[in-house]
């Protein structure tokens, strides 16, 4: 017996990493992903990505707290450009309750 689950909402954090757009295309190809949220500090990079590769992208964010507060968010892929950005993101990692 197969179980059909509704599509989930995923987020991609960071667009300027060399592999970020490949991650985006992978999310777009997955039938299990219904919506994609994008975060980057660079609003121009967000706008360009939506204009050229915006399939399934439902919202963009320059404020990470706002994106991570979305109750429908199922998982994220973090692809920041610099190591210091990984350190900044690490405080969002919380152990399961």
DARAFEN-V280380 format. One record per residue. SS is DSSP state (a for helix, b for strand, c for the rest). PSI is psi in radians with two decimals (none if undefined). OMEGA is omega as a letter, one per 30 degrees, with the letter a starting at -180 (none if undefined). Layout:
ss/psi/omega
SS/PSI/OMEGA
SS/PSI/OMEGA
//
This chain:
ss/psi/omega
c/2.26/l
c/2.55/a
c/2.27/l
c/2.06/l
c/2.64/l
c/2.65/l
c/2.58/a
b/2.92/l
b/2.23/l
b/2.81/l
b/2.52/l
b/2.11/a
b/1.94/l
c/2.17/a
c/-0.16/a
c/-0.05/l
c/2.52/a
c/-0.43/a
c/0.01/a
a/-0.78/a
a/-0.50/l
a/-0.71/l
a/-0.71/l
a/-0.81/l
a/-0.64/l
a/-0.81/l
a/-0.70/a
a/-0.54/a
a/-0.32/a
c/2.12/l
c/-0.36/l
c/-0.29/l
b/2.04/a
b/-0.59/a
b/2.58/l
b/2.28/l
b/2.39/l
b/2.41/l
b/2.40/l
c/2.67/l
c/-0.36/a
c/1.80/a
a/-0.58/l
a/-0.68/l
a/-0.68/l
a/-0.84/a
a/-0.75/l
a/-0.72/a
a/-0.77/l
a/-0.69/a
a/-0.58/a
a/-0.47/a
a/0.82/a
c/0.16/a
c/2.29/l
c/-0.10/l
b/2.04/a
b/-0.35/a
b/2.68/l
b/2.69/a
b/2.46/l
c/-0.14/l
c/1.95/a
a/-0.67/l
a/-0.71/a
a/-0.77/l
a/-0.85/a
a/-0.29/l
c/-0.12/a
c/2.14/a
c/-0.34/a
c/-0.05/a
b/2.18/a
b/-0.80/l
b/2.84/l
b/2.67/l
b/2.13/a
b/2.14/l
c/1.01/l
c/2.71/a
c/-0.66/a
c/2.67/a
a/-0.62/l
a/-0.51/l
a/-0.62/l
a/-0.72/l
a/-0.68/l
a/-0.64/l
a/-0.41/a
a/-0.44/a
c/-0.18/l
c/-0.26/a
c/2.10/a
c/2.46/l
c/2.64/l
c/2.58/l
c/none/none
//
